[in-house]
Amino acid sequence: MKPDTRLVDIAARRFRIAVILTAAIVFVYFGFILLVAFDKELLATIMVPGLSVGIALGAVVIFVAFFLTGIYVRWANNHYDAALNDIRGGKA
């Protein structure tokens, strides 16, 4: 039995978005880790009393992870789930 081309297309789109978002978080996370490893002086710079660049960038890494997860969830809810529902014939 040959797979439905619509199912193959939506699976390919899901794979592409997953690769893009994964690459983005890997870039952000490993960029932060490389800064920790090779530029401790920059991360130790105090921006305001009690807040260093390292702490601020660590918070940014966490925010980016939540943001990218939100992008995926929104895409999945608006496109992926709707496409699967159409393939199933409108049955949820």
Secondary structure, DSSP 4 states (H G I P E B T S, - for coil): -PPPHHHHHHHHHHHHHHHHHHHHHHHHHHHHHHHHHH-HHHHH-EEETTEEHHHHHHHHHHHHHHHHHHHHHHHIIIIIHHHHHHHTTS--
